[in-house]
Amino acid sequence: MPGVYAADFNAPPGRAGLMLPFTPTTGRIELGVDTGNLKEVGQDQPLFFIAGQLAGAFTRHAGECSIYIIAEWTGTNWGCILFNHLGGSNWDLPNNLEAVKRFSMSVDKNSCYSAVLGTSRFNAVCVAEALLQNKFPAQKMSVYIAGADVIDAGFVVENGNFGEIPPYRGGRASSSQAYGDLRTFSDNFSKF
């Protein structure tokens, strides 16, 4: 089931999807597809689309940033999708706020699955908390902490998979910056 996942550079890579659990590894989560069919998204350029319009989306060079994906499950397939690379994990930029507002008006939030991918605990957790405050369900949210300085990451609509895109660009972040104490967030995660 979705939850909080911190990558270990020394473990083999795994896979994850919006409706799938993280695979039984502690390694980095990889997207596992060629990005040639995916739309590239720049920093703070939220992409709102309907499944079928695009194969998916990806972004490059997320450092002090976070990436989030929110997708509505219609019961048989994905519907509306929002993909965003938040520069500096800054939720409050007008275009980012407008994208979430527009998306929220188009979906049933209780049918939405989401994932937040960040380079560090701080980046990922602050964006996950913003999604929770916007009433996206915690039980359908995955939070991925890469523990790297920089990541490229994406989302594939067909299978709902998300993850990093190898080859990895960034080095390791310090373990205290990358992971820190996740207990407080993990404990509070269930209250939503």
N, C-alpha and C positions, 0 to 999 in steps of 0.2 A: 504494500500500500504506500502511497506517497508519504513523505516525511522529510527529515533533515539528513543530509548525506555529506560527509566531508571526505574528499578524495585522498588516497595514500599513493604517492608517486611510486612506491616500491611494489605495489600489488598489480596484478594484471587488470587491464581495462574491462569495463562492463558496459551495459546498455540500460536505458531507462526510457519510459514513455509516459505521457500524461496520465494514462489509465493503467499503467503497468508498474509493478514495484521495481526498485533498483535491483539489478542482477546481483546474485550472491557473491560479490567481490567487494573489496574496499578500494579498488583502483579508480582511475579517472573514468568518467562516463563519456563514451565516444558516440558521435552521431552515426557513424558507420555507413555513410553514403557520399558519393561524389556531389559536390555543391553546384555542378554545372546546370542543373535544372532548377535550382533555388534562386530566389530573388535576394540580391544583396541589399542590406539595410544599413544606412549610416547612423552614426550617433545622434540621438535625439530626433530621429525621423521615424516616428511610430508608423507601423504598417498595419492597417485595418483591412481585412479582406475576407471573402467568403470562400470556404473550401471548394475546390474545383476551379477557382480562378488562378491559383498558383500551386506548385508542387510543395512549396515551403519557403522558408526564409533563413538567411544566415547573416552574421555580422562579424567584423574583424576588429582586432586590437582593443578588446575590452580590458582595461587595466583597473583603474579606480572606479570602475563602472559595474553595472549589473545589467543583465538581460532578463526580460521576462516574456513569457508566452501565456496567453489566456485563450482557451478555445472552448466553445460551447459544444457539448455532445447532444445530438438531436435524438438519440435513441438507436440510430443505425449508422450514423457517420458524423463527422465534424461539420459544424455550421460556420458561425462567425469566428474569426481568429484575430487576435491582436498580438503583434510581435514588436518589441521595443528594446533598444540598446540605450540605457539611461546613462548619459555622461556624468561621471562622478557620482553615480547612483542618486542623482538629483531628481526626485519625484515631482518637485514643485514647479518645474518650468511650464509655462502656459500651454505649449503644444502637447506636452506629456499629460497634463491634467485634462485637456480637451479630448485627447484620444481615449482615455479611460472613461470619461463622461459619455462620449458618443457610443463607445462599445457597450457600456452598461445599459444604455437606453435600448440597445438592439437585442439583448439576450436575457435569458432567465439565469441569473447568477448562480442559482442552485444547481444548474446543469453544466456549469463551467468547471473545467480542470485547468490548473495553472502550474507553472514551473518558474522558479527564479534561479538564475545561474550567476554566481558572483565569484570574484577572485579571492575574496576574503570573507570572513564571518560578518564583519561590520557591513560590507556592501550588500551581501545577500539578505541578511536579517532585516536591515532597514527597509528594503523594498518589499520583502515578504510581509512585514508588519503593515506597510501601506496597503497592500492588497487585502489583508485581513480587515483592516479598518474600512475598506471599501466593500466589505461584505462578500468577498469571494471565499468559498468554503475551505477551511483548514484541512478537512478530511480529504480534499481533492487537490491539495497543493504539495508540490515537491520543491525542496530547497537544496540546491547543489552548491557546495563550496569547493572550488577547484584547488585552492591553495597554491596558486600560481600568480606571477606578476601580471601576465597578459594571457587572455584566451580568445580564440575564435570559436564561435558556437552557432548552432542552428536548430531548426525544427523541421521535420518532414510531416506533411499533412496526412499522407496515406496511412502510415502506421502510428502516428502520434509520437514518434521518437524525438528526443532532444538530446543534445550533448555537445561536447567539444569536437572541434575539427582538427585532426592531426595534419601535418606535423605540429607539435606544440611549439609556440613561439616564445612563451615566457619561461623564466626560471622559477624556481620555488620561492614562495613567499616565506617569511619566517613563520615557524609553527604557531607562535603566540598571536601574530597578526592574522594568520590564515584561519586558525581554528578557535583560539581562545576558549572561553567557557560557554559551551552551547546549552548547558543545562537550563539556564533561566529561560531562554527562548523556547527550547523543547518543552519545558514544563508549561509555559504559557500558551504554546501552540494549541494544546488541547482545549483551552477555555473558549476558543473560537469555534 
